Amino acid sequence: MMECVRLAVVGGGRGSAFSEALKALTDKVRLVAVCDTNEAVLNKWKGEYPGVKAYLDYAKLLEDASVDAVFLATPLFYHARQAIAALCAGKHVISEVIASTSIEDSWELVETVRQTGLTYMMAENYCFMRPNMMVGHMAEHGVFGEITYAECGYIHDVRELLHASDGSLTWRGNLFRDYNGCTYPTHSLGPVAKWLAIGREGGDELESLSTFVSKSRASAKYFHEHFGDEHPGSKPEYWGLGDSTVTMLRTKKGALITLKYDVQSARPHNMTHYSLQGTSGAYLSGRHDQDEPLIWLEGASEAAHPEWESLWLHKDRWEHPVWRRWREEAERTGHGGGDFLVLEEFATAILDGRKPAIDVYDAVVWSSVFPLSVESVAGGGKTVPFVDFKKPRNEGRS
């Protein structure tokens, strides 16, 4: 039995955000290598972790027999191919979101996990945020009754990340220029999928989606203000992605999900944007740091009329066991504790020889909203069926 997972971080920039989590998990995870194309990033890691191996070449890293697993913290377009290469090299994989940007790569990823028998997990840290896990724990025990509707959204102005200092586009800029749809869905959809037990025995399945997108204005305005008329990004027609994207998803059991995606409009960050409606209860997430998550449960209050109350009034009974165990460690890390808990779950799944909380099927289904929504938008908002990746490839499209 493996006593500790020897981990390599691939993509040292974003990966550095997990430094505190790595230090808190030394009984389960040992950092042995880091890979990045920037030597300055590698030198920073070597200064913090003396003795760690540094690689500029990902292929060379995969040849290192001292590495048990890789953590992919690279741009999203690389995730699927890098994960497949690592699995074929005998390494377990934890990948940042999203898992894949195409249906074809998703099929190959699923098939590679099946063939190798290795652990694959997507590091969807929003699934591990404290209120999201608590609501999921309540949903699992039927507290809300039968869930009929959920709302989720990723609303975060990231236009400053679209360009380098000279105005050239980053990978995010290329993404916004070339694709029109919900291209970053899993922070939103992941927690809701957990609440609805999507893909779980006795749970539900995603059946179809339709996506609609507003006109594009916000990025053009931003580039005009920062780089002037001469920059092509100052023209609205340069950007493929509209400002606001709304995807309607329907499940096989008839639940409806509204997924909002807006990463360009000028406004403060909505770190969380969730709601849930069941036959005997409802939930509303806090929209900003000073806003409490709210809950209503039928029969729980003596008030004459239904009234919202703080979710935290129910924490003594419904706090998720993971948060009872790891709250102190998790709260020292980013994304509401999720940056710690995804690594803890990944390492524990390997060491215990069990399936991780977010497996390859979760990863490809949630991530498939990217290509399916692009297809829907191109068809004028047409309804597009989801793929069943648990079936043989030639039978998977419903």
C-alpha positions in Angstrom: 0.0 0.0 0.0 1.2 3.5 -0.9 1.8 5.5 2.3 2.1 9.0 0.6 1.3 10.4 -2.8 4.4 11.8 -4.5 3.0 14.7 -6.4 4.2 16.9 -9.3 2.6 20.3 -9.9 2.3 21.2 -13.5 1.8 24.9 -14.1 3.6 26.6 -11.3 1.8 30.0 -11.5 -1.7 28.8 -10.6 -0.2 25.9 -8.7 1.5 28.2 -6.2 -2.0 28.9 -4.8 -1.9 25.4 -3.4 1.3 25.8 -1.4 -0.6 26.1 1.9 -2.6 23.1 1.2 0.5 21.0 0.3 2.1 22.1 3.6 -1.0 21.0 5.6 -1.1 17.6 3.9 2.4 16.3 4.4 1.1 13.1 5.9 -0.7 12.3 2.6 1.1 14.3 -0.1 4.7 15.0 -0.8 5.7 17.5 -3.4 8.6 16.0 -5.5 8.5 17.9 -8.7 7.2 21.0 -10.4 6.9 21.8 -14.2 6.6 25.1 -15.9 7.8 26.8 -19.0 9.0 29.8 -17.0 12.3 29.4 -15.2 11.6 32.2 -12.8 8.5 30.4 -11.6 10.5 27.2 -11.2 13.2 29.0 -9.2 10.5 30.4 -6.9 9.3 26.9 -6.2 12.8 25.6 -5.6 13.4 28.4 -3.1 10.2 27.4 -1.1 10.7 23.7 -1.5 14.5 22.9 -1.4 15.2 19.6 -3.2 12.1 19.6 -5.4 12.9 18.6 -9.0 12.2 21.3 -11.7 11.2 20.5 -15.3 10.7 22.8 -18.3 9.6 19.8 -20.4 6.3 18.0 -19.4 7.3 14.9 -21.3 10.5 14.6 -19.3 8.5 15.0 -16.1 6.3 12.0 -17.1 9.4 9.9 -17.4 10.3 10.5 -13.7 9.6 7.3 -11.8 9.6 9.1 -8.5 6.3 10.9 -9.5 3.1 9.0 -8.6 0.6 11.7 -9.6 0.4 15.0 -11.4 -1.6 18.1 -10.6 -2.5 20.0 -13.8 -2.8 23.7 -13.1 -2.2 24.7 -16.7 -4.5 26.6 -19.1 -7.8 24.7 -19.7 -7.0 24.0 -23.4 -4.2 21.7 -22.3 -6.0 19.7 -19.6 -7.4 16.8 -21.5 -4.3 16.0 -23.6 -1.9 16.4 -20.6 -4.2 14.2 -18.5 -4.3 11.5 -21.1 -0.5 11.6 -21.5 0.0 11.3 -17.7 -2.4 8.4 -17.4 -0.6 6.6 -20.2 2.7 7.2 -18.4 1.3 5.5 -15.2 0.5 8.7 -13.2 -2.7 9.5 -11.3 -4.2 12.8 -12.3 -5.9 15.7 -10.6 -6.8 18.4 -13.1 -7.9 22.0 -12.7 -11.2 22.9 -14.5 -12.4 22.3 -17.0 -11.5 18.7 -17.8 -11.9 19.0 -21.6 -13.0 21.4 -24.2 -14.2 18.9 -26.8 -16.4 15.8 -26.8 -13.7 13.8 -28.7 -11.1 14.5 -26.0 -13.6 13.7 -23.3 -14.2 10.3 -24.8 -10.5 9.6 -25.0 -10.0 10.7 -21.4 -12.8 8.4 -20.2 -11.4 5.5 -22.1 -7.9 6.1 -20.9 -9.0 6.1 -17.3 -11.0 2.9 -17.9 -8.0 1.2 -19.5 -5.3 2.3 -17.0 -7.4 1.9 -13.8 -5.7 4.9 -12.4 -7.3 7.7 -10.3 -8.5 10.8 -12.2 -10.2 13.6 -10.4 -11.2 17.1 -11.5 -10.3 19.8 -8.9 -13.6 21.6 -8.9 -13.0 23.5 -5.7 -16.5 25.2 -5.6 -18.0 21.8 -4.8 -16.0 21.8 -1.5 -17.0 25.3 -0.3 -18.6 25.0 3.1 -22.2 26.2 2.3 -22.2 24.1 -0.9 -21.3 21.0 1.0 -23.8 21.7 3.8 -26.6 22.2 1.3 -25.6 19.0 -0.5 -25.6 17.1 2.8 -29.1 18.4 3.5 -30.3 17.5 0.0 -28.9 14.0 0.3 -31.1 13.5 3.4 -34.2 14.9 1.7 -34.5 18.1 3.8 -35.6 20.1 0.7 -38.1 17.4 -0.5 -37.9 16.7 -4.2 -35.7 19.2 -5.9 -37.4 20.8 -9.0 -35.2 23.8 -9.8 -31.7 25.1 -9.2 -29.9 28.3 -10.3 -26.1 28.7 -10.5 -23.8 31.3 -12.0 -20.2 32.3 -12.5 -20.2 36.1 -12.5 -16.7 37.5 -12.4 -15.2 40.4 -14.5 -11.9 38.9 -15.6 -11.1 41.3 -18.5 -7.8 42.3 -17.0 -6.7 38.7 -17.5 -7.4 38.7 -21.3 -4.2 40.5 -22.2 -0.5 40.9 -21.4 1.0 44.4 -20.8 1.5 45.0 -24.5 -2.1 44.2 -25.3 -1.4 40.8 -26.8 -4.0 38.2 -25.9 -3.5 35.6 -23.2 -5.2 32.1 -23.5 -8.3 33.6 -21.9 -8.3 36.4 -24.5 -8.1 33.8 -27.2 -10.9 31.9 -25.6 -13.2 34.9 -25.5 -12.3 35.8 -29.1 -12.9 32.4 -30.6 -15.8 30.8 -28.8 -19.4 31.8 -28.0 -21.1 29.8 -25.3 -20.7 28.8 -21.7 -17.0 28.1 -21.8 -16.3 27.8 -18.1 -19.3 26.0 -16.6 -18.1 23.8 -13.8 -17.8 26.3 -10.9 -21.5 26.8 -11.4 -22.8 23.4 -12.4 -20.6 21.2 -10.1 -22.3 22.0 -6.7 -25.8 21.8 -8.3 -25.0 18.5 -9.9 -24.0 17.2 -6.5 -27.2 18.5 -4.9 -29.3 16.7 -7.6 -27.1 13.5 -7.4 -26.4 13.8 -11.1 -24.6 10.6 -12.3 -25.2 8.8 -9.0 -27.1 5.6 -8.4 -30.7 6.5 -7.8 -30.0 10.1 -8.7 -30.6 12.0 -11.9 -28.9 12.7 -15.3 -28.5 15.7 -17.4 -30.6 15.3 -20.5 -30.3 18.5 -22.7 -29.4 22.1 -22.8 -30.2 25.3 -24.7 -27.9 28.4 -24.5 -28.6 32.0 -25.4 -26.0 34.8 -25.4 -26.3 38.6 -25.3 -24.4 41.0 -27.6 -20.8 41.7 -27.0 -19.9 45.1 -25.7 -17.9 45.0 -22.4 -14.5 43.7 -23.6 -14.5 46.1 -26.6 -15.2 49.0 -24.2 -12.4 47.8 -21.9 -9.8 47.5 -24.7 -10.8 50.8 -26.2 -10.2 52.5 -22.8 -6.8 50.7 -22.2 -5.3 50.4 -25.6 -7.2 52.8 -27.9 -8.9 52.4 -31.2 -5.9 50.9 -32.9 -6.3 47.6 -30.9 -8.6 45.2 -32.7 -10.1 44.3 -29.4 -11.7 47.7 -29.2 -14.2 46.5 -31.8 -17.2 44.5 -30.5 -17.1 42.2 -33.6 -13.6 41.1 -32.6 -15.0 39.1 -29.7 -16.9 35.9 -30.2 -18.2 35.6 -26.7 -21.2 37.8 -25.8 -21.3 39.6 -22.4 -24.0 37.4 -20.7 -24.7 33.8 -21.4 -27.7 31.8 -20.0 -27.9 28.1 -20.4 -31.1 26.2 -19.5 -30.4 22.6 -18.6 -33.1 19.9 -18.1 -32.6 16.6 -16.3 -34.1 13.3 -17.2 -36.3 13.5 -14.0 -37.6 16.9 -15.1 -35.6 19.3 -12.9 -34.6 22.6 -14.5 -31.3 24.3 -14.0 -30.4 27.9 -15.0 -26.7 28.5 -15.5 -25.5 32.1 -15.9 -22.0 32.9 -17.2 -20.7 36.4 -17.3 -17.0 37.2 -17.1 -16.9 40.5 -19.0 -19.6 42.8 -17.6 -18.3 45.6 -15.3 -19.5 44.7 -11.7 -18.1 43.3 -8.4 -17.4 39.6 -8.3 -20.2 37.3 -7.2 -18.1 34.6 -5.7 -21.2 32.4 -5.2 -24.5 32.5 -7.1 -26.7 29.6 -6.3 -30.3 28.8 -5.5 -32.3 25.6 -4.9 -36.0 24.9 -4.9 -37.6 21.8 -3.5 -41.1 20.7 -2.6 -40.5 21.4 1.1 -37.6 23.9 1.2 -35.4 26.5 -0.6 -31.9 27.9 -0.5 -30.3 31.2 -1.6 -26.5 31.7 -1.5 -25.0 34.9 -0.3 -24.0 37.1 -3.2 -21.1 38.9 -1.6 -18.8 38.6 1.4 -21.2 40.5 3.7 -24.3 38.5 2.6 -25.4 35.4 4.4 -26.6 32.3 2.7 -30.3 31.9 3.4 -32.6 28.9 3.8 -36.3 28.2 4.2 -37.6 24.8 5.4 -41.3 24.0 5.6 -42.4 23.6 9.2 -39.1 24.7 10.7 -40.4 28.1 11.7 -43.3 29.2 13.9 -43.8 32.4 11.9 -47.2 33.0 10.3 -45.7 33.4 6.9 -42.6 31.8 5.3 -39.4 33.7 6.3 -35.8 33.2 5.2 -33.2 32.5 7.9 -29.5 32.0 8.0 -28.2 28.7 6.7 -25.8 28.7 9.7 -28.6 28.3 12.2 -28.7 24.6 11.0 -24.9 24.0 11.1 -25.0 21.9 14.3 -27.2 19.3 12.6 -26.2 19.6 9.0 -22.6 20.7 8.8 -20.9 18.3 6.3 -18.7 15.7 7.9 -15.7 16.8 5.7 -16.0 20.3 7.1 -16.3 19.1 10.7 -13.0 17.3 10.2 -11.0 19.8 8.2 -12.5 23.2 8.8 -9.4 24.7 10.5 -7.0 23.6 7.7 -9.4 24.4 4.9 -10.1 28.0 5.9 -6.4 28.8 5.6 -6.6 28.1 1.9 -8.3 29.7 -1.2 -11.7 29.3 -2.8 -13.6 28.9 0.4 -11.4 26.1 1.6 -11.8 24.2 -1.7 -8.1 24.4 -2.6 -7.2 22.3 0.4 -10.1 19.9 0.2 -9.7 18.9 -3.5 -6.1 17.8 -2.8 -7.1 16.0 0.4 -9.8 14.1 -1.4 -7.6 13.2 -4.3 -4.8 11.9 -2.1 -7.2 10.0 0.2 -8.9 8.4 -2.8 -5.5 7.1 -4.1 -4.4 5.9 -0.7 -7.7 4.2 0.1 -8.1 2.7 -3.4 -11.5 4.2 -4.0 -13.3 6.4 -6.5 -12.8 10.2 -5.9 -15.7 12.5 -5.1 -15.5 14.1 -8.6 -14.6 11.3 -11.0 -13.9 11.3 -14.7 -17.6 10.9 -15.6 -18.5 14.0 -13.5 -15.6 15.8 -15.1 -16.5 15.2 -18.7 -20.3 15.6 -18.3 -19.9 19.0 -16.5 -17.2 20.1 -18.8 -19.2 19.1 -21.9 -21.4 22.2 -21.4 -18.6 24.1 -23.1 -18.8 22.4 -26.6 -22.6 21.6 -26.3 -23.4 25.2 -25.5 -21.3 26.5 -28.4 -23.2 24.1 -30.6 -26.5 25.4 -29.2 -25.6 29.1 -29.7 -24.5 28.4 -33.3 -27.9 26.8 -33.9 -29.8 29.8 -32.6 -30.3 28.4 -29.1 -31.3 25.0 -30.3 -31.8 22.1 -27.8 -28.7 19.9 -27.7 -28.7 16.5 -25.9 -26.0 15.5 -23.4 -23.6 12.6 -24.0 -23.8 9.5 -21.9 -20.1 8.7 -21.4 -20.9 5.5 -19.5 -22.1 3.9 -22.7 -19.9 2.7 -25.6 -18.8 5.6 -27.7 -21.1 4.9 -30.6 -24.1 4.8 -28.3 -23.3 7.7 -26.0 -25.2 10.6 -27.7 -28.9 10.5 -26.5 
